[in-house]
Amino acid sequence: MSELIVRCARKEDGPVLEKLWAEFLEEQTQFDPRMGCAVDAVERWKNDFPLWLRSDERRMFVAERFGRTIGFTSAQIWWPPPIYAPVMEAYITEIYVVPAERLTAVGSLLINAVKAWAGEFDVVRLRLNVLDANEEGLHFWTKMKAQPFSTTLTIELGRRGLDTQEIIKPKFGF
């Protein structure tokens, strides 16, 4: 018996989920350096995690095998701007499974949990992003029957990114 359990995240999961989340961010940065995280990313995560737990429109699920957390996903209810047809979606913001547990259906079970939760809101579809360089992730989503919807492109301008303080102080007078 595999003792694989998928459940909603709880407050006491915070430290282990923070560690897995940091591994997720590191992996994303390895796929594409443009995904580098902010210097205060961990502090922001610590602030946001309790808010996710209290929100009805956000959900985080964890996967455990024999009591050890081996993956997580987070999602939120999303609806388009009012110029588009009002179609409820759930946006999968993150999914991460430790490398040793990939290809063992953990990711599929996490997504099934999101689907079940999203059904409570009459969600029509799931929305997500995956980096082009993440071939394993692209393969996973293809198996989950995900289909391309839009393509995000970037044009590098050769400038460094802004730090948090620069972002807080608007430079454009809006």
Secondary structure, DSSP 8 states (H G I E B T S, - for coil): ---EEEEE--GGGHHHHHHHHHHHHHHHHHH-GGG---TTHHHHHHHHHHHHHH-SSEEEEEEEETTEEEEEEEEEEE---TTS----EEEEEEEEE-GGGTTTTHHHHHHHHHHHHHHTTT--EEEE---TT-HHHHHHHHHTT------------S-----HHHHHS-SS--
